[in-house]
Amino acid sequence: MNVIGPKIKKLREAQGLTQEALAVQCNALKWDISRGTLAKIESKVRRINDQEVALLAKALGVEVGELYV
């Protein structure tokens, strides 16, 4: 289940990042993710595992727990 997609979108937009820019940051962390896949995560279409949550938090510069608030 994906409960954090909308929070990822909110944090990304608050930082002025596009989906493409966040995908590039994730790629720099060795996670091969496309803008389209990120869009699916944000819209809760695609499930996300714990490792991916940690990578997204790192790319956004937040603690993992902040994605669940």
N, C-alpha and C positions, 0 to 999 in steps of 0.2 A: 504494500500500500504506500502511496505517496501523499503525505500530509503537509510536506514543506514546500511544494512547488510555488504556491502564491507568495510565501515569505521570501523565497529566493528572488522572485520577480521584484518584490517590493524593495529588498536590499539592493539589488542590481540597479534599479531605476534611481534609488536615493543616491547612489554613487555616480550617477550619470553614465552608466555603462550600457552599451547595446548588448544584445544577445551574442552577437559576433565577437565583441570585445571580451566578454566573459568566457566564451568558448576558447578564445586565444589564450587567456590566462590559465584555463584548465589544461590546455595542451602543453603549456610551459611547465606544468606540474606532472607531465607524463601521462595525462588522461586524454586519449584520443576521442574527443567529443565534438560533434558538429553543432552549428547554430540550430539546426532543425531538431536535433535530439534535445538540446537545452529547452527549446520551445515546448516540446512534448512534456518535459519534466515540469516546467512552470505551469502548464495547463493541466497537470495531473493525469496525463494520458499514459505516460511511461513511469514504471516503477523505478525506484532508486534504492540501491543497497547502501549499507553502512560505510563502506569504503568511499563510495561516490559522494555521500553526504559530507564526509571528512574533507574530501578534495574541494568540494564546492565551498565549504566554510573557509578553507585556507585561501582559495582564490578570491573570496569576498572579504578576507581579512577579519573574520568574525569567529567567535567560539561556536562549536557545533551546537551547543544548547540554545544559542540565540536563534537558530533556524526553527526551533520548535516552540518559540514564544509567540 
